């Protein structure tokens, strides 16, 4: 965490310190970090920021496995329809449409909700 945020020579710096991600200054001292987040609950656990644009802090960090971390990455697209927010891949399952079809519809000018929810017959007629 500290190297990614502080060391401009770290390979991942551009994704962390390079885009303004910081850590709680208290965490420069390991016992303070440990007091705030505790020991790793299992060997595969990694430190995860709940808000990927937010800092490493007690309020914004948790222990998570790699799957949970991937689902919380910046590359994951979340879509809200009504009051329900799901990953785009989950909406594709709900509406029985592939990610490829969604991307084609977006390139043709559909907004994300229309691309997902347009009735199947219309989908095939419009491409």
Backbone as CSV, one residue per row, in Angstrom:
resi,resn,N_x,N_y,N_z,CA_x,CA_y,CA_z,C_x,C_y,C_z
1,UNK,0.833,-1.195,0.000,0.000,0.000,0.000,0.872,1.251,0.000
2,UNK,1.795,1.307,0.947,2.637,2.505,1.040,3.504,2.672,-0.198
3,UNK,4.074,1.594,-0.702,4.932,1.681,-1.885,4.119,2.128,-3.100
4,UNK,2.924,1.581,-3.267,2.094,1.960,-4.419,1.684,3.428,-4.356
5,UNK,1.530,3.943,-3.155,1.116,5.344,-3.009,2.293,6.315,-3.023
6,UNK,3.463,5.897,-2.532,4.587,6.821,-2.328,5.727,6.693,-3.337
7,UNK,5.976,5.492,-3.816,7.175,5.228,-4.617,6.880,5.376,-6.109
8,UNK,7.350,6.463,-6.698,7.094,6.722,-8.119,7.706,5.656,-9.022
9,UNK,8.617,4.860,-8.503,9.232,3.785,-9.290,8.477,2.458,-9.163
10,UNK,7.490,2.402,-8.312,6.705,1.167,-8.157,5.875,0.969,-9.428
11,UNK,5.807,-0.262,-9.949,5.077,-0.504,-11.197,3.597,-0.107,-11.156
12,UNK,2.989,-0.109,-9.983,1.561,0.225,-9.880,1.322,1.656,-9.403
13,UNK,2.385,2.435,-9.247,2.234,3.795,-8.730,1.195,4.606,-9.501
14,UNK,1.188,4.507,-10.818,0.261,5.322,-11.621,-1.199,5.047,-11.285
15,UNK,-1.508,3.849,-10.790,-2.885,3.522,-10.394,-3.210,3.949,-8.963
16,UNK,-2.230,4.358,-8.220,-2.439,4.694,-6.815,-1.955,6.123,-6.536
17,UNK,-0.742,6.271,-6.087,-0.223,7.607,-5.797,-0.300,8.534,-6.998
18,UNK,-0.103,7.984,-8.178,-0.136,8.784,-9.392,-1.497,9.362,-9.708
19,UNK,-2.546,8.776,-9.148,-3.872,9.358,-9.353,-4.462,9.903,-8.052
20,UNK,-3.579,10.164,-7.090,-3.987,10.869,-5.883,-4.432,10.002,-4.721
21,UNK,-4.270,8.685,-4.820,-4.653,7.816,-3.704,-3.611,7.955,-2.595
22,UNK,-4.096,8.224,-1.399,-3.231,8.392,-0.241,-3.628,7.386,0.839
23,UNK,-2.869,7.353,1.905,-3.224,6.506,3.052,-3.183,7.358,4.309
24,UNK,-3.918,6.892,5.301,-3.964,7.587,6.583,-2.528,7.747,7.086
25,UNK,-2.097,8.958,7.383,-0.722,9.163,7.854,-0.373,8.319,9.083
26,UNK,-1.378,7.993,9.888,-1.142,7.131,11.058,-0.592,5.773,10.625
27,UNK,-0.949,5.343,9.403,-0.562,4.017,8.927,0.906,3.939,8.520
28,UNK,1.630,5.042,8.619,3.077,4.991,8.411,3.735,4.171,9.504
29,UNK,3.028,4.018,10.617,3.501,3.212,11.743,2.628,1.958,11.789
30,UNK,3.253,0.794,11.554,2.498,-0.448,11.392,1.538,-0.761,12.543
31,UNK,1.901,-0.588,13.810,0.933,-0.893,14.879,-0.369,-0.091,14.750
32,UNK,-0.303,1.145,14.224,-1.529,1.922,14.014,-2.397,1.293,12.918
33,UNK,-1.761,0.863,11.841,-2.473,0.160,10.772,-3.151,-1.089,11.343
34,UNK,-2.391,-1.872,12.068,-2.905,-3.112,12.647,-4.059,-2.844,13.607
35,UNK,-3.965,-1.805,14.388,-5.046,-1.426,15.298,-6.326,-1.099,14.521
36,UNK,-6.184,-0.435,13.385,-7.358,-0.014,12.612,-7.991,-1.135,11.791
37,UNK,-7.183,-1.993,11.175,-7.761,-3.015,10.287,-7.650,-4.435,10.814
38,UNK,-6.804,-4.653,11.802,-6.664,-5.988,12.376,-5.799,-6.901,11.524
39,UNK,-5.578,-8.092,12.043,-4.803,-9.114,11.332,-5.598,-9.609,10.126
40,UNK,-4.888,-10.136,9.146,-5.547,-10.777,8.014,-6.434,-11.897,8.555
41,UNK,-7.710,-11.949,8.147,-8.587,-12.991,8.677,-8.310,-14.376,8.081
42,UNK,-7.664,-14.456,6.915,-7.292,-15.717,6.270,-6.133,-15.414,5.320
43,UNK,-5.331,-16.406,4.972,-4.101,-16.147,4.212,-4.302,-15.432,2.874
44,UNK,-5.402,-15.691,2.177,-5.622,-15.100,0.859,-6.172,-13.676,0.925
45,UNK,-6.511,-13.195,2.101,-7.113,-11.863,2.236,-6.138,-10.779,1.789
46,UNK,-6.688,-9.781,1.117,-5.903,-8.619,0.710,-6.645,-7.364,1.141
47,UNK,-5.916,-6.292,1.292,-6.513,-5.030,1.714,-7.278,-4.422,0.540
48,UNK,-8.530,-4.093,0.737,-9.406,-3.583,-0.319,-9.985,-2.245,0.104
49,UNK,-9.965,-1.278,-0.824,-10.625,0.002,-0.570,-12.066,-0.097,-1.046
50,UNK,-13.010,0.236,-0.220,-14.432,0.173,-0.552,-14.743,1.152,-1.680
51,UNK,-14.267,2.372,-1.555,-14.383,3.380,-2.615,-13.023,3.454,-3.290
52,UNK,-12.955,2.972,-4.541,-11.668,2.912,-5.239,-11.039,4.270,-5.502
53,UNK,-11.799,5.332,-5.391,-11.239,6.661,-5.564,-10.875,7.296,-4.228
54,UNK,-11.174,6.591,-3.150,-10.912,7.121,-1.817,-9.586,6.644,-1.262
55,UNK,-9.220,7.151,-0.104,-7.921,6.828,0.490,-7.929,5.468,1.182
56,UNK,-6.734,5.014,1.501,-6.590,3.886,2.411,-6.817,4.460,3.799
57,UNK,-7.931,4.113,4.412,-8.243,4.612,5.750,-9.119,3.581,6.459
58,UNK,-9.236,3.743,7.753,-10.043,2.813,8.551,-11.474,2.731,8.025
59,UNK,-12.038,3.858,7.620,-13.428,3.899,7.152,-13.583,3.339,5.740
60,UNK,-12.491,3.271,4.974,-12.594,2.903,3.561,-11.888,1.589,3.218
61,UNK,-11.410,0.855,4.208,-10.686,-0.392,3.938,-11.322,-1.575,4.634
62,UNK,-11.113,-2.729,4.011,-11.591,-4.011,4.556,-10.684,-5.094,4.008
63,UNK,-10.737,-6.256,4.636,-10.053,-7.423,4.113,-11.003,-8.113,3.143
64,UNK,-10.487,-8.518,1.985,-11.326,-9.165,0.982,-10.508,-10.197,0.221
65,UNK,-11.202,-11.142,-0.419,-10.499,-12.093,-1.278,-10.359,-11.489,-2.679
66,UNK,-9.621,-12.156,-3.538,-9.348,-11.627,-4.892,-10.629,-11.450,-5.712
67,UNK,-11.584,-12.364,-5.553,-12.841,-12.253,-6.305,-13.573,-10.976,-5.905
68,UNK,-13.690,-10.725,-4.618,-14.362,-9.507,-4.147,-13.604,-8.269,-4.613
69,UNK,-12.278,-8.333,-4.600,-11.494,-7.184,-5.062,-11.740,-6.915,-6.544
70,UNK,-11.770,-7.967,-7.360,-12.022,-7.782,-8.791,-13.387,-7.159,-9.031
71,UNK,-14.379,-7.595,-8.256,-15.739,-7.055,-8.421,-15.816,-5.595,-7.998
72,UNK,-14.822,-5.155,-7.237,-14.818,-3.786,-6.741,-13.794,-2.921,-7.484
73,UNK,-13.279,-3.407,-8.611,-12.246,-2.648,-9.319,-12.860,-1.561,-10.203
74,UNK,-12.015,-0.648,-10.652,-12.485,0.448,-11.504,-12.980,-0.057,-12.852
75,UNK,-12.509,-1.225,-13.298,-12.901,-1.739,-14.603,-14.312,-2.326,-14.605
76,UNK,-14.840,-2.620,-13.447,-16.167,-3.214,-13.344,-17.217,-2.134,-13.571
77,UNK,-18.196,-2.440,-14.419,-19.256,-1.484,-14.730,-20.491,-1.826,-13.905
78,UNK,-20.954,-0.859,-13.134,-22.177,-1.019,-12.362,-23.265,-0.193,-13.020
79,UNK,-24.464,-0.762,-13.111,-25.582,-0.096,-13.773,-26.753,-0.053,-12.802
80,UNK,-27.399,1.103,-12.725,-28.587,1.253,-11.891,-29.807,1.361,-12.796
81,UNK,-30.769,0.489,-12.553,-32.061,0.547,-13.229,-33.098,0.692,-12.116
82,UNK,-33.818,1.792,-12.130,-34.712,2.092,-11.015,-33.868,2.331,-9.786
83,UNK,-34.127,1.563,-8.756,-33.341,1.701,-7.523,-32.396,0.532,-7.319
84,UNK,-32.267,-0.334,-8.329,-31.456,-1.544,-8.212,-30.142,-1.371,-8.968
85,UNK,-29.033,-1.545,-8.283,-27.713,-1.453,-8.901,-27.089,-2.838,-8.924
86,UNK,-26.636,-3.238,-10.121,-25.975,-4.532,-10.295,-24.774,-4.333,-11.205
87,UNK,-23.889,-5.330,-11.217,-22.822,-5.344,-12.190,-23.444,-5.532,-13.562
88,UNK,-22.831,-4.968,-14.593,-23.353,-5.123,-15.947,-23.505,-6.598,-16.301
89,UNK,-22.557,-7.416,-15.924,-22.647,-8.849,-16.226,-23.865,-9.483,-15.552
90,UNK,-24.233,-9.016,-14.367,-25.431,-9.539,-13.695,-26.694,-9.121,-14.443
91,UNK,-26.739,-7.849,-14.895,-27.899,-7.404,-15.680,-28.011,-8.217,-16.968
92,UNK,-26.878,-8.542,-17.585,-26.920,-9.352,-18.808,-27.585,-10.695,-18.546
93,UNK,-27.318,-11.286,-17.399,-27.976,-12.546,-17.052,-29.476,-12.347,-16.843
94,UNK,-29.839,-11.267,-16.168,-31.257,-10.988,-15.917,-32.023,-10.831,-17.226
95,UNK,-31.431,-10.101,-18.181,-32.127,-9.800,-19.440,-31.738,-10.737,-20.582
96,UNK,-30.942,-11.763,-20.272,-30.560,-12.771,-21.261,-29.953,-12.132,-22.510
97,UNK,-28.912,-11.357,-22.295,-28.206,-10.700,-23.393,-26.710,-10.785,-23.112
98,UNK,-25.912,-10.886,-24.151,-24.465,-11.000,-23.970,-23.820,-9.625,-23.831
99,UNK,-22.640,-9.616,-23.219,-21.878,-8.370,-23.120,-21.517,-7.849,-24.509
100,UNK,-21.238,-8.761,-25.439,-20.928,-8.351,-26.806,-22.084,-7.612,-27.447
101,UNK,-23.302,-8.119,-27.250,-24.486,-7.455,-27.804,-24.668,-6.081,-27.164
102,UNK,-24.424,-5.984,-25.881,-24.529,-4.693,-25.193,-23.537,-3.706,-25.800
103,UNK,-22.306,-4.122,-25.990,-21.293,-3.225,-26.554,-21.663,-2.781,-27.969
104,UNK,-22.208,-3.685,-28.773,-22.645,-3.297,-30.126,-23.741,-2.241,-30.056
105,UNK,-24.692,-2.425,-29.167,-25.806,-1.478,-29.040,-25.335,-0.116,-28.532
106,UNK,-24.375,-0.142,-27.636,-23.821,1.117,-27.137,-23.105,1.868,-28.260
107,UNK,-22.345,1.147,-29.079,-21.661,1.790,-30.214,-22.656,2.377,-31.209
108,UNK,-23.853,1.773,-31.297,-24.873,2.273,-32.226,-25.692,3.414,-31.624
109,UNK,-25.416,3.773,-30.374,-26.057,4.936,-29.795,-27.052,4.686,-28.682
110,UNK,-27.358,3.426,-28.372,-28.261,3.160,-27.248,-27.618,3.589,-25.940
111,UNK,-28.418,4.048,-25.005,-27.906,4.218,-23.646,-27.921,2.828,-23.007
112,UNK,-27.254,2.668,-21.901,-27.068,1.348,-21.294,-28.386,0.690,-20.898
113,UNK,-29.310,1.457,-20.344,-30.585,0.875,-19.912,-31.387,0.393,-21.118
114,UNK,-31.436,1.181,-22.181,-32.147,0.769,-23.395,-31.500,-0.469,-23.999
115,UNK,-30.172,-0.491,-24.049,-29.467,-1.641,-24.611,-29.788,-2.926,-23.850
116,UNK,-29.960,-2.804,-22.554,-30.273,-3.976,-21.735,-31.739,-4.389,-21.825
117,UNK,-32.624,-3.427,-21.853,-34.045,-3.723,-21.627,-34.903,-3.772,-22.879
118,UNK,-34.359,-3.409,-24.024,-35.155,-3.441,-25.254,-35.637,-4.866,-25.481
119,UNK,-36.920,-5.055,-25.829,-37.439,-6.419,-26.057,-36.602,-7.167,-27.092
120,UNK,-36.545,-8.466,-26.935,-35.687,-9.290,-27.769,-35.951,-9.104,-29.264
121,UNK,-37.194,-9.077,-29.697,-37.500,-8.922,-31.120,-36.919,-7.611,-31.642
122,UNK,-37.041,-6.546,-30.876,-36.486,-5.260,-31.288,-34.969,-5.322,-31.345
123,UNK,-34.364,-6.044,-30.409,-32.909,-6.172,-30.400,-32.430,-6.741,-31.733
124,UNK,-33.084,-7.811,-32.197,-32.635,-8.449,-33.423,-32.898,-7.590,-34.635
125,UNK,-33.985,-6.837,-34.621,-34.289,-5.981,-35.762,-33.322,-4.815,-35.869
126,UNK,-32.894,-4.274,-34.705,-32.016,-3.090,-34.713,-30.553,-3.457,-34.726
127,UNK,-30.223,-4.704,-34.517,-28.798,-5.080,-34.561,-28.297,-5.485,-33.256
